[in-house]
Amino acid sequence: MLSDKSKQYMLNSFLQTIVPLSDRAEQRRMWLGNRGREARNWDYAIAEFFDYQYILALYRDFCITEREFKLLIELYGRLTMFMEHHTHSYSEELKSSVTRTTEECLALPEWQGIVDLSKKVLQAFNCKHS
């Protein structure tokens, strides 16, 4: 059984995976400009968020409120749909798989919705950048 301190650390780590999803300027700097000590690629940032999905299944154990949980589930769903539909999709016209670049993905209106929702999640948790 995890201690409350361990759970809080894990939750904070999870929330920190949302920080880069919430900031367009940082996304351009890190993912397109590949600058900064924390520069990671797009795929890594998304995968890091999904690595913590077990917290969603155990949200009550992590003292996550219903409101916070609903926002996290919405973000999880939107990211899942975005990745399925926009990163590696099948083009009927080309009869082949289409892979969008990071820059193309960041320009999509659906991505702006993810950015906005990420901000709401962080606000709900009163989370700041680490």
Backbone hydrogen bonds in HBPLUS format (Angstrom, degrees):
<---DONOR---> <-ACCEPTOR-->    atom                        ^
c    i                          cat <-CA-CA->   ^        H-A-AA   ^      H-
h    n   atom  resd res      DA  || num        DHA   H-A  angle D-A-AA Bond
n    s   type  num  typ     dist DA aas  dist angle  dist       angle   num
A0007-LYS N   A0003-SER O   3.00 MM   4  6.33 161.4  2.04 153.9 158.8     1
A0008-GLN N   A0004-ASP O   2.93 MM   4  6.13 157.8  1.98 148.0 153.9     2
A0009-TYR N   A0005-LYS O   2.98 MM   4  6.20 154.9  2.05 144.5 151.4     3
A0010-MET N   A0006-SER O   2.92 MM   4  6.18 160.2  1.96 151.4 156.5     4
A0011-LEU N   A0007-LYS O   2.86 MM   4  6.07 160.7  1.89 151.6 157.0     5
A0012-ASN N   A0008-GLN O   2.89 MM   4  6.05 162.7  1.92 148.0 153.0     6
A0013-SER N   A0009-TYR O   2.92 MM   4  6.15 153.3  1.99 145.4 153.1     7
A0014-PHE N   A0010-MET O   2.91 MM   4  6.17 155.1  1.98 146.8 153.6     8
A0015-LEU N   A0011-LEU O   2.89 MM   4  6.19 163.2  1.92 154.9 159.0     9
A0016-GLN N   A0012-ASN O   2.96 MM   4  6.18 145.7  2.08 143.4 152.6    10
A0017-THR N   A0014-PHE O   2.97 MM   3  5.35 144.1  2.10 106.5 117.1    11
A0018-ILE N   A0015-LEU O   2.97 MM   3  5.29 148.7  2.07 106.6 116.3    12
A0021-LEU N   A0018-ILE O   2.94 MM   3  5.13 129.3  2.21 103.9 118.7    13
A0022-SER N   A0019-VAL O   3.02 MM   3  5.30 156.0  2.08 111.0 118.7    14
A0027-GLN N   A0023-ASP O   2.95 MM   4  6.23 151.1  2.03 149.6 158.8    15
A0028-ARG N   A0024-ARG O   2.97 MM   4  6.26 163.0  2.00 154.2 157.2    16
A0029-ARG N   A0025-ALA O   2.97 MM   4  6.19 159.1  2.02 146.1 152.5    17
A0030-MET N   A0026-GLU O   2.75 MM   4  5.81 173.7  1.75 155.2 157.3    18
A0031-TRP N   A0027-GLN O   2.75 MM   4  5.35 148.1  1.85 138.6 149.3    19
A0032-LEU N   A0028-ARG O   3.16 MM   4  4.91 136.9  2.35 110.2 122.2    20
A0033-GLY N   A0028-ARG O   2.84 MM   5  6.18 139.8  2.01 151.8 164.8    21
A0035-ARG N   A0029-ARG O   3.07 MM   6  5.79 163.6  2.10 141.4 145.8    22
A0039-ALA N   A0036-GLY O   3.07 MM   3  5.15 162.4  2.10 111.8 113.2    23
A0045-ALA N   A0041-ASN O   3.22 MM   4  6.54 161.2  2.26 152.5 157.3    24
A0046-ILE N   A0042-TRP O   3.15 MM   4  6.45 161.2  2.18 157.3 161.8    25
A0047-ALA N   A0043-ASP O   2.90 MM   4  6.02 167.2  1.92 151.6 156.0    26
A0048-GLU N   A0044-TYR O   2.83 MM   4  5.94 152.3  1.91 149.0 156.5    27
A0049-PHE N   A0045-ALA O   3.35 MM   4  6.61 150.6  2.45 138.1 144.0    28
A0049-PHE N   A0046-ILE O   3.13 MM   3  5.31 120.8  2.49  99.6 113.3    29
A0050-PHE N   A0046-ILE O   3.18 MM   4  6.58 162.3  2.21 152.7 156.6    30
A0051-ASP N   A0047-ALA O   2.90 MM   4  6.13 134.2  2.12 145.7 158.6    31
A0052-TYR N   A0049-PHE O   3.19 MM   3  5.86 158.2  2.24 115.9 121.5    32
A0053-GLN N   A0050-PHE O   3.17 MM   3  5.32 160.0  2.21 117.7 116.1    33
A0055-ILE N   A0052-TYR O   2.99 MM   3  5.83 156.5  2.04 125.8 131.1    34
A0056-LEU N   A0053-GLN O   2.98 MM   3  5.35 133.3  2.20 105.9 117.8    35
A0058-LEU N   A0054-TYR O   3.19 MM   4  6.45 137.3  2.38 140.6 152.1    36
A0058-LEU N   A0055-ILE O   3.18 MM   3  5.04 128.6  2.46  91.4 105.0    37
A0061-ASP N   A0058-LEU O   2.86 MM   3  5.45 126.0  2.15 118.0 131.8    38
A0062-PHE N   A0059-TYR O   3.04 MM   3  5.09 137.4  2.23  97.4 109.8    39
A0064-ILE N   A0059-TYR O   3.13 MM   5  5.38 168.4  2.14 151.5 150.7    40
A0063-CYS N   A0060-ARG O   3.07 MM   3  5.05 161.0  2.10 109.5 110.6    41
A0069-PHE N   A0065-THR O   2.84 MM   4  6.02 160.6  1.88 151.1 157.4    42
A0070-LYS N   A0066-GLU O   2.89 MM   4  6.09 159.9  1.93 150.6 155.2    43
A0071-LEU N   A0067-ARG O   3.15 MM   4  6.43 156.7  2.21 146.8 152.5    44
A0072-LEU N   A0068-GLU O   2.93 MM   4  6.24 159.7  1.98 151.8 157.8    45
A0073-ILE N   A0069-PHE O   2.83 MM   4  6.07 162.1  1.86 157.6 162.4    46
A0074-GLU N   A0070-LYS O   2.95 MM   4  6.10 154.5  2.02 142.6 149.8    47
A0075-LEU N   A0071-LEU O   2.94 MM   4  6.18 159.2  1.98 149.1 154.6    48
A0076-TYR N   A0072-LEU O   2.82 MM   4  6.04 162.3  1.85 150.5 155.9    49
A0077-GLY N   A0073-ILE O   2.89 MM   4  6.06 162.2  1.92 148.8 153.3    50
A0078-ARG N   A0074-GLU O   2.90 MM   4  6.12 162.5  1.93 151.2 156.1    51
A0079-LEU N   A0075-LEU O   2.89 MM   4  6.04 165.5  1.91 155.1 159.1    52
A0080-THR N   A0076-TYR O   2.95 MM   4  6.09 158.3  2.00 147.0 153.5    53
A0081-MET N   A0077-GLY O   2.94 MM   4  6.15 169.9  1.95 152.7 155.2    54
A0082-PHE N   A0078-ARG O   2.84 MM   4  5.94 159.8  1.88 147.4 153.9    55
A0083-MET N   A0079-LEU O   2.91 MM   4  6.04 168.0  1.92 151.0 154.0    56
A0084-GLU N   A0080-THR O   2.98 MM   4  6.17 157.8  2.03 149.5 156.0    57
A0085-HIS N   A0081-MET O   2.86 MM   4  5.95 157.5  1.92 153.0 158.6    58
A0086-HIS N   A0082-PHE O   2.80 MM   4  5.53 152.7  1.87 153.1 158.0    59
A0100-ARG N   A0087-THR O   3.23 MM  13  5.31 146.0  2.36 126.7 136.6    60
A0089-SER N   A0098-VAL O   2.91 MM   9  5.20 138.4  2.09 158.1 155.5    61
A0098-VAL N   A0089-SER O   2.49 MM   9  5.20 168.9  1.50 173.3 176.0    62
A0091-SER N   A0096-SER O   2.82 MM   5  5.60 172.8  1.82 166.9 165.1    63
A0095-LYS N   A0091-SER O   2.70 MM   4  5.58 124.2  2.01 138.9 155.4    64
A0096-SER N   A0091-SER O   3.31 MM   5  5.60 142.7  2.46 140.8 147.8    65
A0105-CYS N   A0101-THR O   2.99 MM   4  6.29 159.8  2.03 153.2 158.8    66
A0106-LEU N   A0102-THR O   2.92 MM   4  6.16 161.3  1.95 156.7 161.3    67
A0107-ALA N   A0103-GLU O   3.24 MM   4  6.39 131.9  2.48 137.1 148.5    68
A0107-ALA N   A0104-GLU O   3.23 MM   3  5.23 136.0  2.44  94.9 106.8    69
A0108-LEU N   A0105-CYS O   3.16 MM   3  5.46 158.2  2.21 108.7 115.3    70
A0111-TRP N   A0108-LEU O   3.01 MM   3  5.40 133.3  2.24 106.3 118.3    71
A0113-GLY N   A0109-PRO O   3.20 MM   4  6.62 148.5  2.31 145.4 153.7    72
A0114-ILE N   A0110-GLU O   3.19 MM   4  6.57 143.6  2.33 139.1 148.4    73
A0114-ILE N   A0111-TRP O   2.98 MM   3  4.99 119.8  2.35  95.6 111.0    74
A0115-VAL N   A0111-TRP O   2.90 MM   4  6.28 155.6  1.96 153.5 160.6    75
A0116-ASP N   A0112-GLN O   2.91 MM   4  6.15 164.9  1.94 152.4 155.8    76
A0117-LEU N   A0113-GLY O   2.94 MM   4  6.09 160.0  1.98 143.4 149.3    77
A0118-SER N   A0114-ILE O   2.83 MM   4  5.93 153.7  1.89 146.1 153.7    78
A0119-LYS N   A0115-VAL O   3.08 MM   4  6.38 151.6  2.16 147.2 154.1    79
A0120-LYS N   A0116-ASP O   3.13 MM   4  6.50 152.6  2.21 143.8 151.1    80
A0121-VAL N   A0117-LEU O   2.93 MM   4  6.26 155.4  1.99 152.6 159.1    81
A0122-LEU N   A0118-SER O   3.04 MM   4  6.30 167.7  2.05 151.9 154.4    82
A0123-GLN N   A0119-LYS O   2.90 MM   4  6.13 156.1  1.96 149.1 156.3    83
A0124-ALA N   A0120-LYS O   2.88 MM   4  6.08 155.9  1.94 148.3 154.7    84
A0125-PHE N   A0121-VAL O   3.16 MM   4  6.47 144.5  2.30 147.3 156.3    85
A0127-CYS N   A0122-LEU O   2.83 MM   5  4.98 174.3  1.83 150.7 151.8    86
A0126-ASN N   A0123-GLN O   2.95 MM   3  4.72 152.9  2.02  99.0 107.6    87
